[in-house]
Amino acid sequence: MTTESKKTDASIEDLVEMTTEIDPELIAICNDLGSQTDEAKAIYMTSRNIARKLVGDETVEDRVKQRCVTSTGDPAVADLMRFVNDPIKAGVEAIKKGAPMLVDINMVKAGITKRGHNCEIICVLDKDEDAELALKYGITRTAAGFLKCKDILEGSIVAIGNAPSAAFAVCRMIEHGIRPAIIVGTPVGFVNAAESKEAVRNMDVPSITCVGTRGGTPMAVACVNELVTIANEDKSIE
């Protein structure tokens, strides 16, 4: 059964409506590479200013926390985040070098800004598109995808927002001597999510993770996008 679409005489101009107040001062100071229009910049800066008050604004780690708070709408996630082995510096250096970004699902790939860097963003699911490796060994497709990427994992930027099994697979490769530049690991859920992030933190690799079952794609994307923003600033990360 089909439904005929209703025609309208309204023009695009008739349908356009701003959803927030446009503050020229906020727009002028917006440094978010993903916000390209005045409305997007105003929304981003308003949210970011709220997050600054909630989280604090003293360190670069605070900036990543702010971004995660705005992406989730949850101030509590700031207290769950962990930064191990100077990950901000490692992430910025990797971005400036144009290291590949290996992500677990296409939602993470779609969310990462394409501006401000020359990194190729690779969803590992595309590396085992027919699930050949996953079916052969009975493992998840995301884990198989990272195993397929073992030859490009060295020095890469890993961002996992969904799959605990992918985080475990990366940890396994690290144990065998393959070292990414940084792991952003925020797998979410009740099965192995907390454990996989703990495993990442125990690796001798720079990492940004969160504690417990919470996390998800928005947090992983927020972390990477803030690293890109920082990498495009003039001041160095000490």
N, C-alpha and C positions, 0 to 999 in steps of 0.2 A: 504494500500500500504506500503510495507516494503522496507527499504534501506539496502543493504548488506554493512556490515562494511568492510573497506579496511584493508588488512593485510600489515604489514610492517616488514622488516627485521631488523629494528633498535632495538638495545638493550635499556634497561632502561638507561644505562650509556650514550648512545648517546642522550637521550632526556632530561637528567638532565641539568639544567642551573640555576645558581645563579642570583637573581634579584637585588642584592645590593652588594656593596663592603664590604668585611669581615674585620673588624678592630678588631684585637685580644684584644686591650685595652678595647674597648666597651664590647666585649663578656665577658671579665673577671669580669667586674663590674656589669653585668646585674643581677638584683634580681627579675625579673619578673618570677613568678612560672609557668605561662602559656607558656613561651618561652623556648623550650627545645633544639632546634637545633641552630647551629651557625648563620644560616641565619636569623632565627626568632629573636634571641637575637640582632643581628646587626640592624635589621629593628626597633625593639622596642626601642633600646637605641638611635638611630638616631632621631626617632620621639620624644622621651621623652626629649632629649636635646633641640630640637626646642621649645617644649612646655614650658620648664623651662624658656627660654628666653622671651616667650610671656606672661606667666602668673606670673612669679616670683617663688621663691622657699624658702619662709621664714617659712611657717607653714605647718602642716599636711593637713590642708584644701587646701592649694596650691597644694599639691600632688594629691589630688582627682580631683581638677580642671584640672591639667595637663593631667591626664588620660582621662578625659572626652573630652578634646580638641583633644587629639590624636585619640580617638575612633570615633569622629565625623568629624575631619578635619576642625573644625570651632572654631577659637580662641574666637569668641564672646560668646560662651556658658559659658565661665568662669565667666563672669559678671552676668549671669543669675542664678547662683547657690546660694542656701541658706542652711546654716547649723544651726540647731535649737537644743538647749538643749544638747550640747556637743556630737554629734552623732559619732564622730570618736572614742572616748573613749568607748562609749556604744557598738558600732559595734565590736571593737577589743575584748572587754571582752566577748561578746556573741559568737564570733568565737572561742575564746580560750576555752569556755565552751562546744563547740560542739552543739550549739543551732540549731534547724532546720531552713533551709532557705525556706521560702514560696514564690513562684514566680507566676506571673500571666499567663505567656505563656511559651511554651517549648523553644522558641528562647532564652529567658532569662536563662532558665535552662541549655541549651546547651553552652551558652557563659561563664558561671561562671566556674572558674578553679576548678578542682577536686583535686588538689594538695594543700598541706599546711593546711588542716583543716580536721576535722572529722564530719562536719555538713552534715546532710542528706538534699539534695536539692529536694524539692517537688514542682512539678507544680500542682497548685490547680485544673486545669482542669481535672486531673486524679481522683480527689476526687468526681467529679460529672460527671463521664465518659459518662453516658447516658443522661445527661442534665435533669435528673428527677426533681431536685430542681429548676433549672432555668425555666423549662416549667411550673412547678406547680405555681410559683409566678410571672412568666412573666419578670424575670430579666435576666441580661447577665450571660453567663456561668462562666465568671471570678468572678463576684460578688458571684454567687452561690458557686463556688469553695472555696472562702475564708470563706463563712459562714459554709461550710462543715468542715473547718479546725478550727473552733472556739475553740475546746478543746485542740489544740496544738499551738494556736496563742500566748498565754502567754509566754513571754520571747523569742519569735522567732525573726528571721531576715526576714523582709518583703521586697521584691524587686518587684516593679511594674514598668514596662517599657512601657506598652502599654495601659492599660485599666483604664480610669478615674472611671468607675463604681466600679472597684475593690478597688480603693483608698477610695471611699465613703463608701463601705461596711466595710473596715477596720476601718475607722473613727467611723462608727456606733457602731462597737463592742467595741472600746475604750470608747465611751460614756457610754457603759453598763459595764465598769469595767474590760475589757480584755485588757491587756497592752503588746504589743510586745516590745522587747528590742530596736529595731530601725526600722524605715521605710525608705527605699530608694524609693522615689516616683518620677518618671519622665514620667508620662503618656503624650502621644503626641496627638495632633489633635485640631480641632476647636470646638468640642462639649464637654464641661465640663472638658477639660484637665487643663486649668488654674485654674478653680474653685476647682477642686479636690486637686490640689497641695496646694492651699491656705488653704483648709480645713485641710490637713495634717499638715501644719505649725502651725495651730491654736490648734492642739492637744498637751497635756502635755506629749509628747513622743519625744525622740531624732529622728531627721529626717534629711535627705539630699534630697532636692528637687531642682527644677528649676522654674523660673518664666515664665509664659506665655504659649503659645501653643506648644513651641518646647520641645524636649525631645526624648524619644524612648528607645528601647531595648539597643542600644550601650551605652547610658549613664548609665542606671541602672546596666548593667554588669560591666562597667568601675568602678563605685563606689564600688561595692562589691569586685571586684578583687583587687582594691587598698587597701581596708580594710584587705583583706586576706594577702597581701604583708606586710602591716604594722604590722599585728598580728604576723608575723613570724620573725620580727626583735627583737633584744635583748633589745633595749631601750624601756622604758615604755612611755605611752602616759599620759601626765599630763593634 
